[in-house]
């Protein structure tokens, strides 16, 4: 590689690293507890509720809706959602099906008895605070997009570091650490070593983090294109006079995708359906695919399937990016691996910042670079 090319890549590596390092340190530090968010949530908010009749057959969804409306006699059902881990179904009602969110009422019901399930006990808000800081720094969409830019710069810094590693290794064995040299060179060698051995993981986490910051624009695009198309194709159907059984509609949906799990039902007339259809949302049945969603339109008068729309590639990319980013799809062992790799990344970031500060304060290192000694890579790399 020519000297000019090395200098150009070195400049890219230095400035992209400097711009994003403090933000990436914040993300890595807040990411450590988020890797174990399920375990921490269980510790802070232990589950005390138990189903009334654990061995009983579940009551029908139509019965749940009847119970919910008996408790809210002047309202209408809007949404039904399903708890993944408990025999619980959640019913959202309102004075009208297109009621504002502030006018909606949310209630959870025990599928083994029909009893109301009390809200989960609230622990402290530490994890919510950490998640919000990690996600958008409490700045909403501008904060998410800013962190996305920092993540992109970080990926550029990593790639440029890999490009520069080849000429550095030209006179050294792979993974060499010059322990007999100066402290700065030892830091440099450890920085290079840990940086190159974690490069694949860092790029996966960095790129999925960038995708996660685009969540709101991606979801908005899906709603206004794919989901909107599915609904608009059937919007000319006249409103129904009487709804078909919700259980029948759900059963028809499950037949279409037996390997998927019920997530959500939008009743006719709401934002996610037409005046004459249920929209049933299914999701994957594994931690890696549970965010991949498939909407199915059901004729609310007959209970027959009208249309199904697979998620587009960009929504699938978003759905897969979250479990890949946090490493929460492969059990505790994978989380421990993510935790260790996160710690190594923190070291790489801190060591890179240390090397840059050391270079600024070391006129001897600058002279060494100008002399073109064997250690000149220390100046090029940082």
C-alpha angles and dihedrals in degrees: 000000000000121000093244092051091050091051091050093050089044091055091049091049094047099047098040088049094048094049096051105029099093092045091048091049089055091048094048094047094047089043092062096073092035090063086066096036094130093051093045092047090051090050095048095039109029114194111251100165119095128184114261095232109020094179096043125107112258117259117240123270089237089059090049090053090049091052091047092051092046087058091045102032098174096049139081131222115260107167139007121197131182131228111231098207104031136049089253132124123195121216124197116198135175143173088267133012090248095047120145117261092252090059095050124102122213121202133169123216134199108240091207095058113003091244120144113260112223117237115268114267112261117233123188119309097239095116092044089052092049093047092049092049091048093046106044110343088245090293100107119218095350089055092049092050091047091053089047089057090049089050091051091050089049091054089050089050091051094048092047089049090054091050091051093046093072097064090041091057092048091094098026136062117253113276092011116166115194098215093167093059132076123307090250093056091049090052089048093051093048090046090053094042097050091039095056098042092052097040096109093049093044092052092048093050093041096050094043088049090054090050091050091056088059092056097114097048091045093050091045090052091050093049093049095044121023100022092037091051092052091051097041092051088064101030094104092070109111118246116271125245096212131021121235119234112293089214090057092049092050092046091054090050094050090052089061094054111017091169092060132078131233112253112161143354124205114202123225114286098026131116094269099044143038129255090265106035144071113221110211118194120205128189137194120281100229133068090250096050103030091105094053103103131197119191118209123192115217126191101244092206099052103018091233124140112256104176146346129203123196117218114264119244094261092055091048089051090053092046093052095042097071099057090040091050096051098030091227098136101078106053132253096316093059090046090054090052090050089049093053093045090049090054090050090051090052088054091050091052094047093045091050091052090047092051092050093050090046091052093052091053097043117081088173091063091052091052090049090054092050090050090056095228124171088264093057089107087075088067095041094048096051 
